[in-house]
Every structure is written in C-alpha cells, then in structure tokens.
Amino acid sequence: RTPFYQLFWGKDQKHIDELNQALAAYEEELHGTFFGGAKPVMVDYMIWPWFELLPALKNVGFVLNADGKLPKLAAWFQAML
C-alpha cells in the first residue's frame, strides 16, 4: 500500500512524511500555474482525481503543504479547484 492509503487506516507520521516526500516530485516538475503552463493540460486533468482526495486525509493529520515545502503544488491545487 502507498502512504496515501496507509493514512486511511490511521494516523502515522511516517506515512505523512512518505506522502510529502512522494509529492515533492510533483513540486519539482511544476514550473507554472499548471503542469502545462498557464492553462491546464491533459496531465493536470489526469492527476487531479488523486489530488482532490487529499483533503480526506485531514482527519488523520495530513494537510497539503503544512510544512511549507510544497508551495507550488498547493497553489496548483487551489488553481485546479
């Protein structure tokens, strides 16, 4: 199971850290408002269903960019909303 799904079974800081580490790869690839630049492209729409589930993890302590290390991804998330 991935850290994302592990968190559904209970709060575990290890899995929160692992999920943040996995999300860092997306942070590194994001060079504009969206992955394709100024407008959403297919990759934005393809990964969005996974990201829109992240708020469901709030009850186990996960908040996107809570540690301030994923600011571009957090901005992308808001833009996608």
Secondary structure, DSSP 8 states (H G I E B T S, - for coil): --HHHHHHT---HHHHHHHHHHHHHHHHH--SSBTTBSS--HHHHHHHHHHTTGGGGGGGT--TTTTSS-HHHHHHHHHH-
